[in-house]
Amino acid sequence: MIKHIVIWKLKDFAEGKDKLENAKIIKVDLENLQNKINQVRHIEVGININKSEQAYDVVLYSEFDSIEDLGIYQSHPDHVRISEFINKVRDIRVVADYEI
């Protein structure tokens, strides 16, 4: 199994919305991928509640059966569309993929 974790620090204001509004869009859109991409075994998106300056704003936790399934997910048109939006509203992205 592959676990795919991504965290983002969002811009304070982007695409006509504030950070929290964009975080909510990211959460809904990414979680909806579970119903659109068969290779997604589990997906969860959290919006940060920690007020520390070191804290990031949004975290994605997802699971896949294989690295190939992760690749299918990443190249799926619905994921690409969401990624394009995220790239417009984020400052920093950190990712980790690991196998268990």
Backbone as a printed PyTorch tensor [residue, N CA C, xyz], in Angstrom:
tensor([[[  0.8450,  -1.1760,   0.0000],
         [  0.0000,   0.0000,   0.0000],
         [  0.8920,   1.2410,   0.0000]],

        [[  0.4670,   2.2540,  -0.7300],
         [  1.1600,   3.5340,  -0.7970],
         [  0.3270,   4.5760,  -0.0560]],

        [[  0.9990,   5.3010,   0.8130],
         [  0.3610,   6.4430,   1.4740],
         [  0.9600,   7.7100,   0.8760]],

        [[  0.0840,   8.6290,   0.5170],
         [  0.4500,   9.8760,  -0.1660],
         [ -0.0510,  11.0260,   0.6950]],

        [[  0.8860,  11.8190,   1.1880],
         [  0.5400,  12.9350,   2.0760],
         [  1.0870,  14.2250,   1.4780]],

        [[  0.2250,  15.2310,   1.3950],
         [  0.6180,  16.5370,   0.8840],
         [  0.1040,  17.5940,   1.8540]],

        [[  0.9480,  18.5870,   2.1280],
         [  0.4820,  19.7220,   2.9310],
         [  0.7830,  21.0130,   2.1720]],

        [[ -0.1080,  21.9550,   2.3380],
         [  0.0260,  23.2320,   1.6500],
         [ -0.0920,  24.3940,   2.6290]],

        [[  0.6900,  25.4180,   2.3590],
         [  0.5240,  26.7150,   3.0000],
         [ -0.0910,  27.5950,   1.9150]],

        [[ -1.2680,  28.1240,   2.1870],
         [ -2.0010,  28.8900,   1.1790],
         [ -1.6970,  30.3760,   1.2660]],

        [[ -1.9170,  31.0500,   0.1330],
         [ -1.8190,  32.5110,   0.1040],
         [ -2.9750,  33.0820,   0.9100]],

        [[ -2.7660,  34.2410,   1.5200],
         [ -3.8290,  34.8670,   2.3070],
         [ -5.0460,  35.1870,   1.4530]],

        [[ -4.8100,  35.5470,   0.1970],
         [ -5.8980,  35.8890,  -0.7230],
         [ -5.4680,  35.4910,  -2.1320]],

        [[ -6.3030,  34.7240,  -2.8160],
         [ -5.9910,  34.3070,  -4.1860],
         [ -7.2710,  33.8830,  -4.8960]],

        [[ -7.2930,  34.0930,  -6.1990],
         [ -8.4470,  33.7010,  -7.0110],
         [ -9.7550,  34.2920,  -6.4790]],

        [[ -9.6740,  35.4980,  -5.9040],
         [-10.8570,  36.2090,  -5.4240],
         [-11.3980,  35.7340,  -4.0950]],

        [[-10.6270,  34.8780,  -3.3850],
         [-11.1220,  34.3260,  -2.1170],
         [-10.0240,  34.3610,  -1.0620]],

        [[-10.4590,  34.3380,   0.1970],
         [ -9.4700,  34.2930,   1.2680],
         [ -8.9940,  32.8570,   1.4900]],

        [[ -8.0170,  32.7080,   2.3620],
         [ -7.3740,  31.4170,   2.6170],
         [ -8.3690,  30.3370,   3.0380]],

        [[ -9.2710,  30.6560,   3.9420],
         [-10.2290,  29.6620,   4.4220],
         [-11.1930,  29.2340,   3.3170]],

        [[-11.6600,  30.1790,   2.5260],
         [-12.5580,  29.8200,   1.4150],
         [-11.8590,  28.8810,   0.4330]],

        [[-10.6090,  29.1660,   0.1080],
         [ -9.8620,  28.3030,  -0.8070],
         [ -9.5770,  26.9450,  -0.1820]],

        [[ -9.3110,  26.9110,   1.1190],
         [ -9.0930,  25.6360,   1.8070],
         [-10.3470,  24.7570,   1.7180]],

        [[-11.5050,  25.3510,   1.8770],
         [-12.7500,  24.5940,   1.7940],
         [-12.9860,  24.0520,   0.3880]],

        [[-12.6520,  24.8300,  -0.6340],
         [-12.7770,  24.3660,  -2.0180],
         [-11.8460,  23.1770,  -2.2420]],

        [[-10.6170,  23.2870,  -1.7830],
         [ -9.6430,  22.2040,  -1.9340],
         [-10.1570,  20.9410,  -1.2510]],

        [[-10.6630,  21.0790,  -0.0430],
         [-11.1520,  19.9230,   0.7130],
         [-12.2730,  19.2020,  -0.0400]],

        [[-13.2730,  19.9230,  -0.4480],
         [-14.4150,  19.3230,  -1.1400],
         [-13.9800,  18.6850,  -2.4550]],

        [[-13.2090,  19.4210,  -3.2420],
         [-12.8190,  18.9120,  -4.5560],
         [-11.9390,  17.6690,  -4.4520]],

        [[-10.9660,  17.6750,  -3.5420],
         [-10.1090,  16.4990,  -3.4040],
         [-10.8760,  15.3070,  -2.8440]],

        [[-11.6920,  15.5140,  -1.8340],
         [-12.4390,  14.3890,  -1.2580],
         [-13.4250,  13.7910,  -2.2580]],

        [[-13.9290,  14.6010,  -3.1820],
         [-14.8370,  14.0920,  -4.2130],
         [-14.1380,  13.1690,  -5.2100]],

        [[-12.8010,  13.2050,  -5.2470],
         [-12.0740,  12.3370,  -6.1700],
         [-12.2460,  10.8600,  -5.8230]],

        [[-12.5530,  10.5640,  -4.5690],
         [-12.7620,   9.1650,  -4.1630],
         [-13.8830,   8.5280,  -4.9820]],

        [[-14.8690,   9.3190,  -5.3550],
         [-16.0050,   8.8130,  -6.1350],
         [-15.7520,   8.8370,  -7.6390]],

        [[-14.6380,   9.4470,  -8.0650],
         [-14.3640,   9.6030,  -9.4910],
         [-13.1900,   8.7760,  -9.9890]],

        [[-12.2780,   8.4270,  -9.0850],
         [-11.0580,   7.7200,  -9.4900],
         [-11.0060,   6.3990,  -8.7320]],

        [[-11.1620,   5.3060,  -9.4480],
         [-11.2400,   3.9790,  -8.8220],
         [ -9.9950,   3.6140,  -8.0200]],

        [[ -8.8500,   4.1300,  -8.3810],
         [ -7.6010,   3.7560,  -7.7130],
         [ -7.4640,   4.3610,  -6.3110]],

        [[ -8.2780,   5.3350,  -5.9670],
         [ -8.2120,   5.9480,  -4.6340],
         [ -8.8670,   4.9940,  -3.6410]],

        [[ -8.0920,   4.5010,  -2.6840],
         [ -8.6230,   3.6110,  -1.6480],
         [ -9.1800,   4.4160,  -0.4790]],

        [[ -8.5310,   5.5220,  -0.1640],
         [ -8.9890,   6.3910,   0.9270],
         [ -8.4420,   7.7830,   0.6660]],

        [[ -9.2480,   8.7710,   0.9780],
         [ -8.7830,  10.1570,   0.8640],
         [ -9.4210,  10.9730,   1.9720]],

        [[ -8.6060,  11.8040,   2.5690],
         [ -9.0590,  12.6560,   3.6720],
         [ -8.3170,  13.9800,   3.5680]],

        [[ -9.0350,  15.0730,   3.7260],
         [ -8.4240,  16.3970,   3.6710],
         [ -8.8080,  17.1390,   4.9360]],

        [[ -7.8020,  17.6830,   5.6100],
         [ -8.0380,  18.4390,   6.8280],
         [ -7.6500,  19.8910,   6.6540]],

        [[ -8.4220,  20.7550,   7.2820],
         [ -8.1190,  22.1890,   7.3040],
         [ -7.5660,  22.5040,   8.6880]],

        [[ -6.4000,  23.0980,   8.7210],
         [ -5.6770,  23.3640,   9.9490],
         [ -6.4560,  24.2460,  10.9280]],

        [[ -6.3400,  23.9140,  12.2120],
         [ -6.9210,  24.7460,  13.2700],
         [ -5.8400,  25.2900,  14.2040]],

        [[ -4.5800,  24.9150,  13.9590],
         [ -3.4470,  25.3730,  14.7620],
         [ -3.0470,  26.7750,  14.3090]],

        [[ -2.9680,  27.7060,  15.2330],
         [ -2.6920,  29.1100,  14.8890],
         [ -1.1990,  29.4470,  14.8380]],

        [[ -0.3250,  28.4750,  15.0220],
         [  1.1150,  28.6960,  14.9830],
         [  1.5590,  29.1550,  13.5920]],

        [[  2.5600,  30.0220,  13.5410],
         [  3.0950,  30.4680,  12.2560],
         [  3.7490,  29.3190,  11.4920]],

        [[  4.1870,  28.2930,  12.2000],
         [  4.8200,  27.1440,  11.5590],
         [  3.7940,  26.1900,  10.9360]],

        [[  2.5420,  26.3220,  11.2990],
         [  1.5030,  25.4130,  10.8190],
         [  1.1790,  25.6870,   9.3490]],

        [[  0.8510,  24.6060,   8.6560],
         [  0.3810,  24.7120,   7.2820],
         [ -1.1500,  24.7450,   7.3120]],

        [[ -1.7640,  25.0200,   6.1650],
         [ -3.2000,  25.2950,   6.1320],
         [ -4.0760,  24.0960,   5.7710]],

        [[ -3.5990,  23.2430,   4.8840],
         [ -4.4020,  22.1200,   4.3990],
         [ -3.5060,  20.8910,   4.3100]],

        [[ -4.0470,  19.7350,   4.7010],
         [ -3.3110,  18.4740,   4.5680],
         [ -4.1820,  17.4480,   3.8390]],

        [[ -3.5430,  16.7250,   2.9210],
         [ -4.1770,  15.6320,   2.2020],
         [ -3.5370,  14.3330,   2.6560]],

        [[ -4.3580,  13.3730,   3.0460],
         [ -3.9050,  12.0260,   3.3690],
         [ -4.6640,  11.0830,   2.4420]],

        [[ -3.9330,  10.2780,   1.6700],
         [ -4.6100,   9.3620,   0.7510],
         [ -3.8520,   8.0410,   0.6690]],

        [[ -4.5760,   6.9920,   0.2640],
         [ -4.0190,   5.6500,   0.1830],
         [ -4.3170,   5.0360,  -1.1850]],

        [[ -3.3210,   4.2730,  -1.6770],
         [ -3.4080,   3.6060,  -2.9710],
         [ -2.8150,   2.2110,  -2.8370]],

        [[ -3.2790,   1.2880,  -3.6610],
         [ -2.7560,  -0.0750,  -3.6150],
         [ -1.3230,  -0.1640,  -4.1120]],

        [[ -0.9300,   0.7220,  -5.0470],
         [  0.4040,   0.6360,  -5.6450],
         [  0.8710,   2.0160,  -6.0970]],

        [[  2.1600,   2.1110,  -6.3930],
         [  2.7130,   3.3540,  -6.9190],
         [  2.1190,   3.6470,  -8.3010]],

        [[  1.7720,   2.5960,  -9.0260],
         [  1.1300,   2.7790, -10.3340],
         [ -0.2530,   3.4080, -10.1750]],

        [[ -0.9940,   2.9700,  -9.1630],
         [ -2.3100,   3.5670,  -8.9040],
         [ -2.1850,   5.0360,  -8.5140]],

        [[ -1.1510,   5.3610,  -7.7470],
         [ -0.9070,   6.7660,  -7.3990],
         [ -0.6570,   7.5720,  -8.6680]],

        [[  0.1050,   7.0230,  -9.5930],
         [  0.3680,   7.7060, -10.8610],
         [ -0.8900,   7.9230, -11.6760]],

        [[ -1.7640,   6.9280, -11.6990],
         [ -3.0400,   7.0670, -12.4120],
         [ -3.8530,   8.2050, -11.7950]],

        [[ -3.9090,   8.2380, -10.4750],
         [ -4.6070,   9.3080,  -9.7470],
         [ -4.0220,  10.6710, -10.1140]],

        [[ -2.6990,  10.7770, -10.0850],
         [ -2.0590,  12.0710, -10.3210],
         [ -2.2510,  12.5760, -11.7460]],

        [[ -2.4120,  11.6680, -12.7030],
         [ -2.5880,  12.1010, -14.0880],
         [ -4.0580,  12.1490, -14.5230]],

        [[ -4.9620,  11.7680, -13.6350],
         [ -6.3980,  11.8000, -13.9530],
         [ -6.8310,  13.2480, -14.2020]],

        [[ -7.6380,  13.5100, -15.2320],
         [ -8.0420,  14.8860, -15.5550],
         [ -8.6920,  15.6460, -14.3930]],

        [[ -9.4970,  14.9750, -13.5780],
         [-10.1230,  15.6620, -12.4430],
         [ -9.0770,  16.0780, -11.4070]],

        [[ -8.0760,  15.2400, -11.1780],
         [ -6.9960,  15.6010, -10.2530],
         [ -6.1490,  16.7390, -10.8210]],

        [[ -5.8560,  16.6670, -12.1080],
         [ -5.0690,  17.7220, -12.7530],
         [ -5.7750,  19.0640, -12.6230]],

        [[ -7.0860,  19.0690, -12.8200],
         [ -7.8610,  20.3230, -12.7090],
         [ -7.7480,  20.9060, -11.3090]],

        [[ -7.8910,  20.0630, -10.2990],
         [ -7.8030,  20.5390,  -8.9170],
         [ -6.3900,  21.0070,  -8.6090]],

        [[ -5.3930,  20.2750,  -9.0960],
         [ -3.9980,  20.6580,  -8.8720],
         [ -3.6990,  22.0300,  -9.4600]],

        [[ -4.2590,  22.3060, -10.6210],
         [ -4.0570,  23.6190, -11.2390],
         [ -4.6190,  24.7310, -10.3620]],

        [[ -5.7910,  24.5010,  -9.7760],
         [ -6.3610,  25.4880,  -8.8610],
         [ -5.4680,  25.6490,  -7.6270]],

        [[ -5.0580,  24.5300,  -7.0480],
         [ -4.2240,  24.5880,  -5.8400],
         [ -2.9370,  25.3570,  -6.1230]],

        [[ -2.3270,  25.1270,  -7.2680],
         [ -1.0840,  25.8330,  -7.5990],
         [ -1.2660,  27.3390,  -7.6600]],

        [[ -2.4740,  27.7840,  -7.9630],
         [ -2.7490,  29.2240,  -8.0130],
         [ -2.9430,  29.8210,  -6.6240]],

        [[ -3.3470,  29.0050,  -5.6500],
         [ -3.7080,  29.5570,  -4.3380],
         [ -2.6970,  29.1950,  -3.2410]],

        [[ -1.6810,  28.4290,  -3.5600],
         [ -0.7270,  28.0020,  -2.5470],
         [  0.5770,  28.7890,  -2.6230]],

        [[  1.2390,  28.8760,  -1.4730],
         [  2.5990,  29.4110,  -1.4200],
         [  3.6140,  28.2780,  -1.4050]],

        [[  3.3580,  27.2620,  -0.5650],
         [  4.3150,  26.1780,  -0.3600],
         [  3.5870,  24.8440,  -0.4130]],

        [[  4.2610,  23.8490,  -0.9790],
         [  3.7470,  22.4810,  -1.0330],
         [  4.8300,  21.5450,  -0.5300]],

        [[  4.4370,  20.6210,   0.3320],
         [  5.3470,  19.5890,   0.8310],
         [  4.6480,  18.2490,   0.6150]],

        [[  5.4030,  17.2470,   0.1620],
         [  4.7970,  15.9450,  -0.1470],
         [  5.6790,  14.8280,   0.3800]],

        [[  5.0390,  13.7240,   0.7640],
         [  5.7330,  12.4980,   1.1180],
         [  4.8860,  11.3260,   0.6500]],

        [[  5.5360,  10.3610,   0.0340],
         [  4.9070,   9.1170,  -0.3680],
         [  5.7100,   8.0030,   0.2800]],

        [[  5.0150,   7.0300,   0.8700],
         [  5.7360,   5.9080,   1.4410],
         [  4.9090,   4.6350,   1.3270]],

        [[  5.6400,   3.5230,   1.3840],
         [  5.0110,   2.2180,   1.2160],
         [  4.9650,   1.4980,   2.5530]],

        [[  3.8340,   0.8340,   2.8110],
         [  3.7340,   0.0210,   4.0280],
         [  3.4050,  -1.4130,   3.6580]]])
